[in-house]
Amino acid sequence: MEWLTLVATSAVVSAAVSGLLTLWNSHLQRKAEERKRIAELAMKLAMTEWEKHLELAAQGKAGNIPAPEIYLYRYSLLIPLIENGQLTPETISLLDSAVKELIAKKQTKNL
């Protein structure tokens, strides 16, 4: 009878560990997919905005257009703020400051 208890206990423990590992793997996979989705969305929005600004510049309606990576950087910071409900005037101001700092560094490097 003792061996039956041991076998049953082993089966329960094995099932529990297997279930926990499956849940953990599922969680990691969802996180990876979320990061991929955010990156793709940021890239699409950044390129769309950059292309529109290029069109405006060609029409003489816009001035100096930053490089596309500036737009990507901005959206890579902006999208998580929106998704996490952290978009406030203060966070927008911090985001704008970070983008302006990157533009200034890029311009300094190109001189």
Secondary structure, 3 states (H helix, E strand, C coil): CHHHHHHHHHHHHHHHHHHHHHHHHHHHHHHHHHHHHHHHHHHHHHHHHHHHHHHHHHCCCCCCCCCHHHHHHHHHHHHHHHHCCCCCHHHHHHHHHHHHHHHHHHHHHHC
